[in-house]
Amino acid sequence: MSHRNLVLATTAVALTAGAAFADGHLTEVTFGTNWVAQAEHGGFYQSVADGTYEACGLSVTILPGGPQVNNRALMLAGRMDFHMGGDLLQAFNAAKENIPVVAVAAAFQKHPQVILAHPGEAESWEDLKDLTLLIGDNGFQSYYQWMIAAHGFTAEQRVPYTFNPAPFLADTSTGMQGYLSSEPFLVEKEGGFTPNVFLIADNGYTTYATTVETMQATIDESPEVVECFVEGSIKGWYNYLYGDNAAANVLIKEANPEMTDDKIAFAIEKMLENGIVDSGDALEMGIGVITDEKVQDFYAKMVDAGVIDAGLDLSATYSTEFVGKGVGMDLK
């Protein structure tokens, strides 16, 4: 990443409509993302761009994340109101440490983590067992442990991934971890071929992703702010995926000048094609939904895989209070 982009990624971007903010009647809140601005954050930028947050009384500042930014720590320190979580493992680990972080919505019903393979080398999930797999350290300690426990992959076939696709491009007997809208796009551009892509969510890795986290104290003291932010974000995702998202994409590119229109379009296409945001329970209960059953199912899998300890109080890790009400479904 360029120095210029890193500076941009670590600088708060106040994204409000100006006049309404100036009149002093809106509640100011800050939302920290877990990476630089991209289409996978589109629903949140959408609600800034089209005034959805303002309509329920919030002036929202989006603070982009990045490789040297820890927005979650800022939330724990009381310097921001909401944070974009990666998946439920973060909430489970917070509960283990008695840190009162609560997931109040899940923008993604499916985790966008994928494994890539060369066409002809792996045509099914089972075929991946015959490949050497490039998996990063974080992945090895989390979802890959589940792949070992639930599907019979081995530690021996894993090679550390350094986030350089060159070894994958050079060796057809190698598979590679990726993010649904990132590495497949990169391989198509640099490798000149379309890889086979296997979404781990479609093979039983049932965590939510891109969660909205806040502190329990925020829920207790300002439930109306939490409700406004969650419902505004849900509406934003409907409008971003199914409506006019041009203004949101302008904000994304302003916050991350290295983002391009073709990459945004690719990401939106893949989110829709794979039901990342709008699938499963969300089809009946609305985007952002969290259910007890799905949380408990994923927790059991992580305990079985040795990733998380048994005996956690799951009720402290998430709330269903603000989701599952069908908010925004009329916008689809």
C-alpha positions as CSV (number, residue, x, y, z in Angstrom):
1,M,0.0,0.0,0.0
2,S,1.3,3.5,-0.9
3,H,2.1,5.9,1.9
4,R,-0.5,8.3,0.6
5,N,-3.2,5.6,0.7
6,L,-2.1,4.5,4.2
7,V,-2.5,8.1,5.4
8,L,-6.0,8.3,3.8
9,A,-7.0,4.9,5.3
10,T,-6.0,6.0,8.8
11,T,-7.7,9.4,8.7
12,A,-11.3,9.8,9.9
13,V,-13.6,10.7,7.0
14,A,-16.5,12.8,8.1
15,L,-19.2,11.9,5.7
16,T,-22.3,13.9,6.5
17,A,-24.7,16.1,4.5
18,G,-23.4,19.3,5.9
19,A,-26.4,21.5,6.6
20,A,-28.2,19.0,8.8
21,F,-25.0,18.4,10.7
22,A,-24.5,22.1,11.3
23,D,-27.9,22.7,12.9
24,G,-26.8,20.7,15.9
25,H,-29.9,18.5,16.1
26,L,-28.2,15.2,15.0
27,T,-26.5,12.8,17.3
28,E,-22.9,12.3,16.2
29,V,-21.6,8.8,16.1
30,T,-18.5,7.2,14.7
31,F,-18.3,3.9,12.9
32,G,-14.9,2.2,12.4
33,T,-14.5,-0.2,9.6
34,N,-11.9,-3.1,9.6
35,W,-10.3,-2.3,6.3
36,V,-9.9,0.5,3.7
37,A,-13.1,1.6,2.0
38,Q,-14.5,-0.9,-0.5
39,A,-17.8,-2.2,-2.0
40,E,-18.0,-4.7,0.9
41,H,-18.7,-1.6,3.1
42,G,-21.1,-0.2,0.6
43,G,-24.3,-0.3,2.7
44,F,-22.8,1.9,5.3
45,Y,-21.5,4.5,2.8
46,Q,-24.9,4.3,1.1
47,S,-26.8,5.5,4.2
48,V,-24.4,8.4,4.6
49,A,-24.7,9.3,1.0
50,D,-28.5,9.2,0.7
51,G,-29.3,10.7,4.1
52,T,-30.8,7.5,5.7
53,Y,-28.8,7.9,8.9
54,E,-29.8,11.6,9.1
55,A,-33.5,10.7,8.7
56,C,-33.4,8.9,12.0
57,G,-31.3,11.5,13.8
58,L,-27.7,10.5,13.3
59,S,-24.6,12.2,11.9
60,V,-22.3,9.3,11.0
61,T,-18.6,9.6,10.6
62,I,-16.9,6.5,9.0
63,L,-13.4,5.9,10.2
64,P,-11.7,3.6,7.7
65,G,-9.5,0.8,8.9
66,G,-6.2,-0.5,7.4
67,P,-3.1,-2.6,8.0
68,Q,-1.9,-0.4,10.8
69,V,-5.2,0.7,12.2
70,N,-7.0,-0.9,15.2
71,N,-10.4,0.7,15.2
72,R,-11.7,-2.0,17.5
73,A,-9.3,-0.8,20.2
74,L,-10.6,2.7,19.7
75,M,-14.2,1.4,20.4
76,L,-13.0,-0.4,23.5
77,A,-11.4,2.9,24.6
78,G,-14.7,4.7,24.2
79,R,-13.4,6.8,21.2
80,M,-16.0,5.4,18.7
81,D,-19.5,4.1,19.0
82,F,-19.6,1.2,16.5
83,H,-17.1,-1.1,14.9
84,M,-17.2,-3.5,11.9
85,G,-16.3,-6.9,13.2
86,G,-14.8,-9.6,11.1
87,D,-16.9,-12.6,12.2
88,L,-18.3,-14.2,15.3
89,L,-14.9,-15.4,16.5
90,Q,-14.0,-11.9,17.6
91,A,-17.1,-11.7,19.7
92,F,-16.4,-15.1,21.2
93,N,-12.9,-14.1,22.1
94,A,-14.1,-10.9,23.7
95,A,-16.5,-12.9,25.9
96,K,-13.6,-15.2,26.9
97,E,-11.7,-12.1,28.1
98,N,-14.9,-10.6,29.8
99,I,-14.9,-7.7,27.4
100,P,-18.5,-6.5,26.9
101,V,-18.5,-6.2,23.1
102,V,-21.8,-7.2,21.5
103,A,-22.7,-7.9,17.8
104,V,-26.0,-6.2,17.1
105,A,-26.3,-6.9,13.4
106,A,-24.6,-9.0,10.7
107,A,-24.3,-7.4,7.3
108,F,-23.0,-10.6,5.8
109,Q,-25.0,-13.8,6.2
110,K,-22.1,-15.7,4.6
111,H,-18.4,-15.3,5.3
112,P,-16.6,-14.2,2.0
113,Q,-13.6,-16.4,2.7
114,V,-12.7,-18.6,-0.3
115,I,-10.2,-21.1,-1.5
116,L,-9.0,-20.7,-5.1
117,A,-7.8,-23.4,-7.5
118,H,-6.6,-23.7,-11.0
119,P,-9.3,-25.0,-13.4
120,G,-8.8,-28.7,-14.0
121,E,-6.9,-29.2,-10.8
122,A,-9.8,-29.0,-8.4
123,E,-13.4,-29.1,-9.5
124,S,-14.9,-29.7,-6.1
125,W,-14.4,-28.9,-2.4
126,E,-13.1,-32.5,-1.9
127,D,-10.6,-32.1,-4.7
128,L,-8.9,-29.3,-2.7
129,K,-7.5,-32.0,-0.4
130,D,-5.1,-33.1,-3.2
131,L,-3.5,-29.6,-3.4
132,T,-0.9,-27.7,-1.5
133,L,-2.9,-24.8,0.1
134,L,-1.5,-21.3,0.7
135,I,-3.2,-20.3,4.0
136,G,-2.2,-17.3,6.2
137,D,-1.5,-17.6,9.9
138,N,-4.9,-16.2,11.0
139,G,-6.7,-18.5,8.7
140,F,-4.7,-21.5,9.8
141,Q,-5.7,-20.8,13.4
142,S,-9.4,-20.3,12.7
143,Y,-11.2,-21.7,9.6
144,Y,-8.5,-24.0,8.6
145,Q,-8.7,-25.8,11.9
146,W,-12.4,-26.3,11.1
147,M,-11.4,-27.6,7.7
148,I,-9.1,-30.2,9.3
149,A,-11.7,-31.2,12.0
150,A,-14.8,-31.3,9.8
151,H,-13.5,-32.1,6.3
152,G,-10.2,-34.0,6.7
153,F,-7.8,-31.4,5.4
154,T,-4.3,-31.7,6.9
155,A,-1.8,-29.4,8.5
156,E,0.9,-30.8,6.3
157,Q,-0.7,-29.6,3.0
158,R,-0.8,-26.1,4.3
159,V,2.0,-23.6,3.4
160,P,2.0,-20.1,4.9
161,Y,0.4,-17.5,2.6
162,T,2.3,-14.2,2.4
163,F,-0.5,-12.4,0.5
164,N,1.6,-12.7,-2.7
165,P,-0.3,-14.6,-5.4
166,A,2.8,-15.4,-7.4
167,P,3.4,-18.9,-6.0
168,F,-0.3,-19.8,-6.8
169,L,-0.1,-18.4,-10.3
170,A,3.1,-20.3,-11.0
171,D,2.1,-23.7,-9.7
172,T,-1.2,-25.3,-10.8
173,S,-1.0,-27.9,-8.0
174,T,-1.4,-25.1,-5.4
175,G,-4.6,-23.6,-4.0
176,M,-4.8,-20.2,-2.3
177,Q,-7.0,-18.5,0.3
178,G,-8.7,-15.4,-0.8
179,Y,-11.5,-12.9,-0.2
180,L,-14.4,-13.5,-2.6
181,S,-14.1,-10.1,-4.3
182,S,-10.3,-9.6,-4.1
183,E,-8.1,-12.5,-5.0
184,P,-10.3,-13.9,-7.8
185,F,-10.3,-10.4,-9.3
186,L,-6.5,-10.2,-9.0
187,V,-6.0,-13.6,-10.5
188,E,-8.2,-12.7,-13.5
189,K,-6.2,-9.5,-14.0
190,E,-2.7,-10.8,-13.4
191,G,-3.0,-14.4,-14.3
192,G,-5.3,-14.1,-17.3
193,F,-7.6,-16.9,-16.2
194,T,-10.7,-17.4,-14.1
195,P,-9.9,-19.5,-11.1
196,N,-12.3,-22.0,-9.5
197,V,-13.6,-20.4,-6.4
198,F,-14.9,-22.4,-3.3
199,L,-16.8,-20.4,-0.7
200,I,-16.1,-21.9,2.7
201,A,-19.6,-20.7,3.8
202,D,-21.2,-23.0,1.3
203,N,-19.3,-25.9,2.8
204,G,-20.4,-25.5,6.4
205,Y,-18.5,-22.6,7.8
206,T,-21.6,-20.9,9.2
207,T,-20.4,-17.7,10.9
208,Y,-21.8,-14.3,10.2
209,A,-19.4,-11.7,8.9
210,T,-19.0,-7.9,8.7
211,T,-20.9,-7.6,12.0
212,V,-21.8,-4.3,13.6
213,E,-20.3,-4.3,17.1
214,T,-20.9,-2.0,20.0
215,M,-20.3,-1.9,23.7
216,Q,-22.9,-3.2,26.1
217,A,-22.9,0.2,27.8
218,T,-23.9,1.8,24.5
219,I,-26.9,-0.5,24.3
220,D,-27.9,0.2,27.9
221,E,-27.4,3.9,27.7
222,S,-28.5,4.7,24.1
223,P,-30.7,2.0,22.7
224,E,-32.4,4.5,20.3
225,V,-28.9,5.3,18.8
226,V,-28.2,1.6,18.3
227,E,-31.6,1.0,16.7
228,C,-31.2,4.0,14.4
229,F,-27.7,3.0,13.3
230,V,-28.6,-0.7,12.8
231,E,-31.8,0.0,10.9
232,G,-30.2,2.7,8.9
233,S,-27.4,0.4,7.9
234,I,-29.9,-2.3,6.9
235,K,-31.7,0.1,4.6
236,G,-28.4,1.2,3.2
237,W,-27.5,-2.3,2.2
238,Y,-30.8,-2.8,0.4
239,N,-30.3,0.5,-1.4
240,Y,-26.7,-0.2,-2.2
241,L,-27.3,-3.7,-3.7
242,Y,-30.7,-3.1,-5.4
243,G,-30.9,0.7,-6.0
244,D,-28.8,3.6,-7.1
245,N,-25.4,3.2,-5.5
246,A,-23.5,5.9,-7.5
247,A,-23.2,8.4,-4.6
248,A,-22.0,5.7,-2.2
249,N,-19.3,4.6,-4.6
250,V,-18.1,8.2,-5.0
251,L,-17.6,8.3,-1.2
252,I,-15.8,4.9,-1.2
253,K,-13.4,6.1,-3.9
254,E,-12.8,9.4,-2.1
255,A,-11.9,7.5,1.1
256,N,-9.8,5.0,-0.9
257,P,-8.3,6.5,-4.1
258,E,-6.9,3.1,-5.1
259,M,-10.4,1.7,-5.5
260,T,-11.6,1.4,-9.1
261,D,-15.0,1.2,-10.7
262,D,-14.3,-2.3,-12.2
263,K,-13.3,-3.7,-8.8
264,I,-16.4,-2.2,-7.2
265,A,-18.6,-3.7,-9.9
266,F,-16.9,-7.1,-9.5
267,A,-17.5,-7.0,-5.7
268,I,-21.2,-6.1,-6.0
269,E,-21.7,-8.9,-8.6
270,K,-20.0,-11.5,-6.4
271,M,-22.0,-10.4,-3.3
272,L,-25.2,-10.7,-5.2
273,E,-24.3,-13.9,-7.0
274,N,-23.3,-15.7,-3.8
275,G,-25.9,-14.3,-1.4
276,I,-23.3,-12.8,0.9
277,V,-25.6,-10.2,2.2
278,D,-29.1,-11.3,1.3
279,S,-29.6,-15.1,1.7
280,G,-30.8,-17.6,4.3
281,D,-32.7,-16.1,7.2
282,A,-32.3,-12.6,5.7
283,L,-34.7,-13.6,2.9
284,E,-37.5,-13.9,5.4
285,M,-36.3,-11.7,8.3
286,G,-34.3,-9.0,6.6
287,I,-30.7,-8.1,6.0
288,G,-28.6,-7.9,9.1
289,V,-30.5,-10.7,10.9
290,I,-28.8,-12.7,13.7
291,T,-30.4,-15.9,15.1
292,D,-29.7,-17.9,18.2
293,E,-29.6,-21.1,16.2
294,K,-26.9,-19.9,13.8
295,V,-24.7,-18.5,16.5
296,Q,-24.9,-21.7,18.5
297,D,-24.2,-23.8,15.5
298,F,-21.1,-22.0,14.6
299,Y,-19.9,-21.9,18.2
300,A,-20.3,-25.7,18.5
301,K,-18.2,-26.1,15.3
302,M,-15.5,-23.9,16.7
303,V,-15.4,-25.8,19.9
304,D,-15.2,-29.1,18.0
305,A,-12.3,-27.8,16.0
306,G,-10.5,-26.6,19.1
307,V,-10.6,-23.0,18.1
308,I,-12.8,-21.7,21.0
309,D,-13.1,-23.0,24.5
310,A,-16.4,-24.6,25.6
311,G,-18.5,-23.0,28.3
312,L,-18.7,-19.4,27.0
313,D,-21.8,-17.4,27.8
314,L,-22.9,-16.8,24.3
315,S,-25.7,-14.4,25.4
316,A,-23.0,-11.8,26.1
317,T,-21.6,-11.9,22.6
318,Y,-24.6,-10.9,20.4
319,S,-28.1,-9.4,20.5
320,T,-31.1,-10.1,18.3
321,E,-33.0,-7.1,19.7
322,F,-32.3,-4.7,16.8
323,V,-32.6,-7.1,13.8
324,G,-34.9,-9.6,12.2
325,K,-37.9,-7.3,11.9
326,G,-38.0,-7.1,8.1
327,V,-36.7,-3.5,8.0
328,G,-35.9,-2.3,4.5
329,M,-37.3,-5.3,2.7
330,D,-39.7,-3.0,0.8
331,L,-36.6,-1.4,-0.8
332,K,-35.6,-4.6,-2.6
